[in-house]
Amino acid sequence: MNSTTTTRKLNFSAGPAVLPESVVRQAQEDLWDLDGTGIGLLEHSHRGKAISDVFDKADALCRKVGNIPEDFEILYLQGGASLQFSMIPMALLTKDRQADYINTGSWTKKAIEEAQRFGQINVIWDGKEGSYRDLPDINELKWNSDATYGYYCSNNTIYGTRWAQTPKAPTPLISDMSSEMYSRPIDWDAHDMIYAGAQKNLGPAGVTLVAIRRGLLEQASKDLPAMLRYDIHASKGSRYNTPPVFAVYFLAQVFEWIQSNGGLKGIEELNERKAAYIYDVIDGSGGFYTGHAAPRDRSRMNITFRCPSEELESAFIEEASNHDMANLKGHRSVGGLRASIYNAFPEAGCRQFAEFMSEFARTHG
Ligand SMILES: Cc1ncc(COP(=O)(O)O)c(C=O)c1O
């Protein structure tokens, strides 16, 4: 397969994941010569005008597309979303301070374990007993008003759950939006910080997008190594050291692509339609398929489900592969099947997959 091949596999990978075709093709050109500068994207100094323009474009479009209020700083950090599990509590907690966390599985569990090194962590809701199938009712959460912050993950990539309604906390609220960033509008009033590893909905691995309210940034500890200080990254325009230029360039192009696809409202409608093709087959399969997530809490990005037996799941993966559908195996911690259909995953591909699922259930049911 070469770069001019027009048909590729339907890639259901949970991340790194499918990216918009037009953006990938433009990147191929810009790698060779960025904007007619005669120098390729990856060969420009990060201090020069060409790359400053890339950062300015990313900032402006990130804010415009996401409707991010002026009192939020936008940062492009390294260390993956996982570094934020530690960087947040390091910046905001001390041994005598507390924070509220909601445990909706793997990613929040890791965040909790990291945070426990730095302060007192109250797990105010835990989905473990229910195998992380569901999420709490936002009105029943018991937030502590004297906590330094509250924390949740808006979409669990592994279990396929997402918060239909945004929780509201009496303290600053922080959200890991890695696996659904810019798949729907964000309630900025409810949050003081959100972050997302880019490699699912925004671009390549290597950059973590952070939007943090200036008030929270000012509260963060100054007694930390420079690379772990939000305020230093903010004051240097995310170029305290050499930044992940390619990833930030890609983000800018993806923001532009989202804008030309109806912005977050348009993308949300598209994502609702895409997910519905697949959930409708699960629900209409007479029990052949069972969804992992409770219907109210179903993710629009990661659809997790099972067949009646592991043998049938293996057959499903094999037959799907024969139809050029790849990466459908569920995460090793839950098993089963998972179809990740991020923003750039085509609607026609979801329809095609739904038809495949119906046919598979008909012939194996
Ligand atoms: C919701 C969520 N948070 C955090 C992470 C960790 O991201 P990274 O590998 O960039 O550290 C992932 C990775 O899949 C994720 O899905």
The ligand as an ORCA input file, in Angstrom:
! r2SCAN-3c Opt
* xyz 0 1
  C      -8.850      8.406     29.119
  C      -7.365      8.236     29.018
  N      -6.563      8.907     29.872
  C      -5.236      8.780     29.816
  C      -4.617      7.940     28.930
  C      -3.122      7.809     28.930
  O      -2.606      8.490     27.828
  P      -1.052      8.519     27.489
  O      -0.721      7.207     26.876
  O      -0.943      9.680     26.534
  O      -0.292      8.778     28.738
  C      -5.399      7.216     28.022
  C      -4.765      6.324     27.027
  O      -5.381      5.567     26.301
  C      -6.808      7.366     28.085
  O      -7.605      6.680     27.243
*
